[in-house]
Amino acid sequence: MRSWAMAILTLFCATAMPGAADAQDAPRETSLREQILAMDSILFDRGFNQCDVAAFSNAIADDVQFYHDQGGPDLDKAAFMAKFTANICGGDGPKPIRRLTPESTVIHPMYNNGVLYGVIQEGAHSFYLREADGSSHLTGTAFFFHFWEKTADGWKLERAFSYDHVPTGDTPPTFLADFPAHVFDNDARLSALLAQHDIPSVAFADVEQGVLRQVHVVGNLSAGHPAPVDAIYKVASLTKPVTTMTTLRLVNAGLWDLDAPLSHYFTDPDLAGDPRLEQLTTRWVLSHRSGLPNWRYLTEDKKLRFEYAPGTHQQYSGEGFEILRKALEAKFGVGLEQLARQWVFEPAGMRDTHFVWSDAVDAARYAIPHDEQGQPIAEERHYQANAAANLLTTASDYGRFLGWVARGAGLSPELDAAMMTPQGPVPDGAIPWGLGWQVIALPDGTRALQHTGGDYGIKALALIFPDRQGATLLFSNSENALSIWKKYLDERLGDNGEAIVEANLGSGGE
């Protein structure tokens, strides 16, 4: 007898493939998207998850055909429905549950002489087993295409293709811990936890085998405004990894020298005449060995100066990244956003990420920062790119970015290895920096690449597991979010999460 996991995978497995938005005009695409997502909900949320067999059957065409890369084709509706009823809705054992990542759905309208006759739905979802106590664990994921036909009786599923399966058996991947009754697997529990800590919202995402597999957003942008799955967060210092990868891609292409003095292109007036300028290179900026303070406005006289000779000491610095930005812009004659779009956003599939506010940013989706009492903080919009801060992005976009980096980001093996290698001696208790990423040794013998971000009312965390091409992230529009980040890591990573928490507590943070 097949396991529940295989029964699930043989019927409908599919996990979201992020893709470009439909090219039709916006009103038509929005309307179609709503219609198809509504049908998807009837088919799976009602039919599959709640075992409403009639709703499930009614959403499927009489001549429906399913094609599965492991279970083979199902070409007869009656036989398929019998299999569905027996394997998915029969018995008293654990109940299969399907979860779609809504933002992953891409809609492709199909026209015949200008008349809409169908829609291709491209996307991804994950399947879980739900136990009697309400706990659940992941059993498998895959990609899918569905063809929905427009009929006189409404939309009907005509063809379904399910492929590239990633079954996990009864044990989730080690970086997606099996978490019975855990908070981050239960929206009601998570909402209660957020309310307890006056946290408006959190967004989290997981990457497996270099592919974005889950995006989830819970809570509110602000009071009375629920956060959509494509909520836009300002992610503070998580800007730096984007600047890092833009720069490393230029290095990889032979267009930028990792070890040339930045003063060849730009010199900050505060540093003019300092003989150590010739030692300030991209390598030392990306590995936080520039010798500069974090921000000059935090110094007593608000002036920028070297506190250490570049390359000699690890010290976190946003000023170094800003000098790098100005040097890049001087050499290439375009702004950082344009460079990032060419070298990072487009290859990584980031379509909703910006360094500055503009008409391209949908303010209605912005997660407003909140203080310790859960009150909104006065809006501050930035119109000048900063290489170290203020990036606006979604959990989906940044998750794709992390997956892209986990897959190597198109870097040479040598440059990719350098990115993950500490660039010099590390102060006691500190986490070593590679090129743009902190490097943490994990108990299972693998590594994590980490970057954190935090401004007042904003907290963010990104982790990559390069040895298994995995990643996870957590965004929040709350000053209180640090109160739950340990819980998130415990649930997602188990012993590895505990080691990451200890490393951060020992280092004193960013």
C-alpha positions in Angstrom: 0.0 0.0 0.0 1.4 3.4 -0.9 2.3 5.9 1.8 0.1 8.9 2.4 2.9 11.0 1.0 3.0 9.1 -2.3 -0.8 9.2 -2.5 -0.7 13.0 -2.2 2.1 13.3 -4.7 0.3 11.0 -7.2 -2.7 13.3 -7.0 -1.9 16.9 -7.8 1.5 17.7 -6.3 2.7 21.1 -7.3 4.9 23.8 -5.9 5.0 27.4 -7.1 7.2 28.5 -9.8 7.6 32.3 -9.6 7.2 33.8 -13.0 6.6 37.1 -14.8 3.3 38.8 -14.5 0.8 38.4 -17.3 1.3 40.9 -20.1 -2.4 41.6 -20.7 -3.8 45.0 -19.6 -4.1 45.3 -15.8 -7.9 45.3 -15.5 -8.2 42.1 -17.5 -5.4 40.3 -15.7 -6.6 41.3 -12.2 -10.1 40.1 -13.0 -8.8 36.8 -14.4 -6.4 36.3 -11.5 -9.3 36.7 -9.0 -11.4 34.3 -10.9 -8.8 31.6 -11.3 -7.6 31.9 -7.7 -11.3 31.5 -6.6 -11.5 28.3 -8.7 -8.2 27.1 -7.2 -9.7 27.7 -3.7 -12.8 25.7 -4.6 -10.8 22.9 -6.0 -8.2 22.7 -3.2 -9.3 24.6 -0.1 -12.9 23.2 -0.2 -12.5 20.1 -2.3 -9.1 18.8 -1.3 -8.5 20.2 2.2 -12.1 19.9 3.5 -13.1 16.8 1.4 -16.0 18.5 -0.3 -16.1 15.9 -3.0 -19.0 17.5 -4.9 -17.2 20.9 -5.0 -14.0 19.1 -6.2 -15.8 17.2 -8.9 -17.8 20.2 -10.1 -14.6 22.2 -10.7 -13.3 19.5 -13.0 -14.3 19.0 -16.6 -15.9 15.7 -17.6 -13.0 15.0 -20.0 -10.3 16.2 -17.6 -6.8 14.7 -18.0 -4.0 14.7 -15.3 -0.4 14.1 -16.2 2.0 13.3 -13.4 5.8 12.8 -13.8 5.8 9.9 -11.3 2.3 8.6 -11.1 1.5 8.6 -14.8 -1.6 9.9 -16.5 -5.2 9.8 -15.2 -7.5 10.2 -18.3 -10.8 9.1 -16.9 -12.7 11.3 -14.5 -14.7 8.6 -12.8 -11.6 6.6 -12.0 -9.7 9.6 -10.9 -12.5 10.7 -8.5 -12.6 7.2 -7.0 -8.9 7.4 -6.4 -9.3 10.9 -4.9 -12.1 9.8 -2.6 -10.2 6.7 -1.4 -6.7 8.2 -1.0 -7.4 11.8 0.1 -10.7 11.6 1.9 -10.9 8.0 3.0 -9.9 6.5 6.3 -9.2 7.8 9.8 -5.5 8.5 9.4 -3.7 11.8 8.9 -5.4 14.2 6.5 -3.5 15.5 3.4 -3.6 19.3 3.2 -2.6 21.4 0.3 -1.2 25.0 0.6 -0.7 27.3 -2.4 1.7 30.2 -2.4 -0.8 32.7 -3.9 1.8 35.1 -5.2 3.4 32.3 -7.2 0.4 32.0 -9.5 1.0 33.4 -13.0 -2.0 33.8 -15.3 -1.7 33.3 -19.1 -5.0 34.2 -20.9 -5.7 32.2 -24.0 -7.6 33.9 -26.9 -9.1 32.8 -30.2 -9.6 35.7 -32.5 -9.8 38.1 -29.6 -12.2 35.9 -27.6 -11.0 34.5 -24.2 -11.5 30.8 -24.2 -9.2 29.6 -21.4 -6.4 30.4 -18.9 -3.2 28.6 -18.1 -2.4 28.8 -14.4 1.3 28.3 -13.6 2.4 28.0 -10.0 3.4 25.9 -7.1 2.1 24.5 -3.8 3.1 22.2 -1.0 1.4 19.3 0.7 1.3 18.4 4.4 -0.1 15.8 6.6 -2.4 17.1 9.3 -2.6 15.0 12.5 -5.6 14.8 14.7 -4.1 17.3 17.2 -3.8 19.9 14.4 -0.1 19.6 13.9 1.3 19.1 10.4 4.4 18.3 8.5 5.6 18.7 4.9 5.4 15.7 2.6 6.2 17.0 -0.9 6.3 19.8 -3.4 6.3 20.2 -7.2 5.7 22.5 -10.1 2.4 22.6 -12.0 0.4 23.9 -15.0 -3.4 23.9 -15.1 -5.5 24.7 -18.1 -8.9 26.2 -17.2 -11.6 26.2 -19.9 -14.2 29.0 -19.9 -17.5 27.2 -20.3 -21.2 28.1 -20.1 -21.1 26.7 -16.6 -18.1 28.7 -15.5 -14.4 27.7 -15.3 -13.6 24.0 -15.5 -10.2 22.4 -15.1 -9.4 20.6 -18.4 -5.7 19.7 -18.2 -3.3 19.4 -15.3 0.5 18.8 -15.5 2.4 18.1 -12.3 6.2 17.6 -12.5 9.7 18.1 -11.0 8.6 16.6 -7.7 10.5 17.0 -4.5 9.1 14.3 -2.2 10.2 14.4 1.4 8.7 11.2 2.7 7.5 11.6 6.2 10.4 13.8 7.3 10.7 17.4 6.1 14.1 18.7 5.0 16.4 19.4 7.9 16.1 23.2 7.4 12.3 23.0 7.5 12.0 21.4 10.8 9.0 19.1 11.6 7.1 21.3 14.0 4.0 19.8 15.4 1.7 22.4 16.9 4.4 25.1 16.4 3.4 28.8 16.1 4.7 29.4 12.6 2.7 26.6 11.1 -0.6 27.8 12.6 -2.0 31.2 11.6 -4.3 31.4 14.7 -1.4 30.8 17.1 0.9 33.1 15.2 -1.7 35.9 15.2 -2.1 35.5 18.9 1.7 35.7 19.4 1.8 38.9 17.3 -1.0 40.5 19.3 0.8 39.5 22.6 3.9 41.4 21.5 2.2 44.3 19.7 3.7 43.2 16.4 1.5 44.2 13.4 2.8 41.7 10.9 5.5 39.1 9.9 6.4 37.8 6.5 8.5 34.6 6.1 9.7 32.5 3.2 11.6 29.3 2.6 13.8 28.2 -0.2 14.5 24.5 -1.0 17.0 23.3 -3.6 17.5 26.9 -4.8 13.7 27.4 -5.4 11.3 29.6 -3.5 8.8 27.1 -2.0 6.8 29.0 0.6 5.9 32.6 1.2 3.5 33.5 4.1 2.4 36.9 5.5 0.3 37.2 8.7 -1.0 40.4 10.3 -1.5 44.0 9.2 0.2 46.7 7.3 -1.3 49.0 9.8 -4.5 49.0 11.9 -7.4 47.8 9.8 -5.3 47.0 6.8 -4.5 43.3 6.4 -1.1 42.6 4.9 -1.3 40.9 1.5 1.2 38.2 0.5 3.0 40.8 -1.6 3.3 43.3 1.2 6.2 45.7 0.7 8.7 45.9 3.6 11.6 48.3 4.1 14.4 45.9 5.1 17.1 48.2 6.4 20.6 46.5 6.1 19.3 43.7 4.0 20.0 46.2 1.3 23.7 45.4 1.6 23.5 41.8 0.2 21.8 43.2 -2.9 24.7 45.8 -3.3 27.1 43.0 -2.6 25.8 40.7 -5.3 25.6 43.5 -7.8 29.2 44.3 -7.2 30.3 40.6 -7.3 28.5 40.1 -10.6 30.4 43.0 -12.0 33.7 41.5 -10.7 32.7 38.2 -12.2 32.2 39.8 -15.6 35.6 41.4 -15.5 34.1 44.9 -15.2 35.2 45.7 -11.6 38.3 45.0 -9.6 37.8 43.6 -6.2 41.2 44.9 -5.0 41.6 48.2 -6.8 41.5 51.4 -4.6 38.0 52.9 -4.7 39.7 56.3 -4.7 40.4 55.7 -8.4 36.7 56.5 -8.9 35.5 58.4 -5.9 37.0 60.0 -2.8 34.9 61.2 0.1 35.8 64.8 1.0 36.2 63.9 4.6 38.9 61.4 3.7 40.8 63.5 1.1 44.5 63.5 1.7 44.5 60.5 4.0 47.3 58.1 2.9 45.2 55.1 3.8 42.8 55.8 0.9 44.9 53.7 -1.4 44.2 50.7 0.9 40.4 51.1 0.8 39.1 48.5 -1.7 35.9 46.7 -2.5 37.1 43.6 -0.8 37.5 45.5 2.5 34.1 47.2 2.2 32.2 44.0 1.5 33.9 42.2 4.4 33.5 45.1 6.8 37.2 45.8 7.0 37.0 49.3 5.6 38.3 50.8 8.9 35.4 53.3 8.8 32.6 53.7 11.4 29.1 52.6 10.7 27.8 56.1 10.1 29.5 59.5 10.4 26.5 61.1 12.0 27.1 58.8 15.0 30.6 60.2 15.6 31.2 63.2 17.9 32.0 65.7 15.2 29.9 64.1 12.4 33.0 63.7 10.3 34.1 60.5 8.5 37.6 59.2 9.2 39.5 55.9 9.3 39.4 54.3 12.8 41.6 51.5 11.6 43.7 50.9 8.5 41.6 49.2 5.8 41.9 45.4 5.9 43.3 45.2 9.5 40.1 45.0 11.6 36.5 43.8 11.3 34.1 46.6 12.0 30.6 47.0 10.6 30.2 50.0 8.3 27.5 51.4 6.2 29.7 54.3 5.2 32.0 51.9 3.3 29.1 50.7 1.3 28.1 54.2 0.4 31.6 55.0 -0.8 31.4 51.8 -2.9 28.1 53.0 -4.4 29.5 56.3 -5.4 32.5 54.7 -7.0 30.4 52.3 -9.0 28.1 55.1 -10.2 31.1 57.2 -11.1 32.6 54.4 -13.2 29.5 53.1 -15.0 27.6 56.4 -15.3 24.3 55.1 -14.0 22.6 54.8 -10.6 22.8 51.8 -8.3 19.2 50.9 -9.0 19.9 50.5 -12.7 23.0 48.5 -12.0 21.2 46.2 -9.6 18.3 45.8 -12.0 20.6 44.5 -14.8 22.9 42.4 -12.6 20.6 41.2 -9.8 16.9 42.0 -10.1 16.4 40.6 -13.6 18.5 37.4 -13.3 17.1 36.7 -9.8 13.5 37.3 -10.8 12.9 40.3 -8.5 10.1 42.4 -10.0 8.9 44.3 -6.9 12.1 45.6 -5.4 13.4 49.2 -5.3 16.2 51.3 -3.7 14.0 54.4 -3.7 10.4 55.5 -3.6 8.8 56.2 -7.0 5.6 55.7 -8.8 6.6 52.0 -9.3 6.2 51.4 -5.5 2.7 50.5 -4.6 2.2 52.5 -1.3 -1.0 50.7 -0.6 1.0 47.5 0.0 3.6 49.1 2.3 4.1 47.7 5.8 4.3 50.8 7.9 6.9 50.5 10.7 5.6 50.4 14.3 7.1 51.2 17.7 7.2 49.2 20.9 3.6 50.0 21.7 2.4 48.9 18.3 1.9 52.4 17.1 2.8 53.5 13.6 5.9 55.5 13.1 5.9 58.7 11.0 6.5 57.8 7.3 9.9 58.5 6.0 10.4 58.1 2.2 13.8 58.0 0.6 14.5 59.3 -3.0 18.2 58.7 -3.1 19.6 55.2 -3.4 21.6 54.1 -0.4 23.8 51.0 -0.8 23.5 50.1 2.8 19.9 50.7 3.8 16.2 51.5 2.9 15.6 48.8 0.2 11.9 48.2 -0.4 11.0 44.6 -1.3 8.6 41.7 -0.7 9.2 38.4 1.0 8.7 36.7 -2.4 11.3 38.9 -4.2 13.9 38.6 -1.5 13.2 34.8 -1.2 13.9 34.5 -5.0 17.1 36.5 -4.4 18.2 34.2 -1.6 17.5 31.1 -3.8 19.5 32.7 -6.7 22.4 33.3 -4.4 22.1 29.8 -3.0 22.4 28.4 -6.6 25.6 30.4 -7.1 24.2 33.6 -8.7 26.2 32.9 -11.8 29.5 33.5 -10.0 32.7 31.6 -10.8 33.4 28.8 -8.3 36.4 30.8 -7.1 34.5 34.0 -6.5 31.6 32.1 -4.9 34.0 30.4 -2.5 35.6 33.8 -1.6 32.1 35.2 -0.8 31.7 32.4 1.8 35.2 32.7 3.2 36.2 34.9 6.2 38.5 37.6 4.9 40.8 38.0 7.9 41.1 37.7 11.7 37.9 38.0 13.6 37.4 39.8 17.0 36.6 37.5 19.9 32.9 36.6 19.9 32.2 38.2 16.6 30.7 36.4 13.5 33.2 36.4 10.7 32.4 38.2 7.4 33.0 36.8 4.0 32.2 39.1 1.1 28.9 40.7 2.1 27.7 37.8 4.2 28.4 36.6 7.8 29.5 33.0 7.8 28.3 30.7 10.6 29.5 27.2 11.2 26.5 24.9 12.0 26.4 21.8 14.2 25.6 19.5 11.3 28.9 20.4 9.6 27.4 22.8 7.1 27.4 26.6 6.9 24.9 29.4 7.0 25.3 32.8 5.3 23.5 35.5 7.3 22.6 39.1 7.1 20.3 41.0 9.4 18.5 44.3 9.1 17.1 46.7 11.7 15.9 50.3 11.8 13.5 51.7 14.3 10.2 49.8 13.7 11.8 47.4 11.2 13.4 44.0 11.8 14.6 41.5 9.1 16.7 38.4 8.9 18.0 36.4 5.9 19.8 33.1 6.0 21.2 31.0 3.2 22.4 27.4 3.5 24.7 27.0 0.5 25.6 23.4 1.1 22.0 22.4 0.4 20.8 25.4 -1.6 18.3 26.3 1.1 17.3 29.7 2.6 14.8 31.3 5.0 13.9 34.9 5.8 11.8 36.8 8.3 10.5 40.4 7.9 8.5 42.4 10.3 7.2 46.0 10.5 7.7 46.1 14.3 10.3 47.2 16.8 9.3 44.2 18.9 10.1 41.5 16.3 13.3 40.5 18.0 11.1 39.0 20.7 10.0 36.2 18.3 13.1 35.7 16.0 14.5 32.9 18.2 11.1 31.1 18.1 11.2 31.3 14.3 14.8 29.9 14.1 13.9 27.2 16.5 11.0 26.0 14.5 12.7 26.3 11.1 16.1 25.0 11.9 16.2 23.0 15.1 19.8 22.6 16.5 21.1 24.7 13.7 18.7 27.5 14.6 19.9 27.4 18.2 23.5 27.7 17.0 22.6 30.7 14.9 20.9 32.3 17.9 23.9 31.7 20.1 26.3 33.1 17.5 24.2 36.3 17.3 23.9 36.7 21.0 27.6 36.2 21.4 28.4 38.7 18.8 26.2 41.4 20.2 24.3 41.7 16.9 25.1 43.6 13.7 
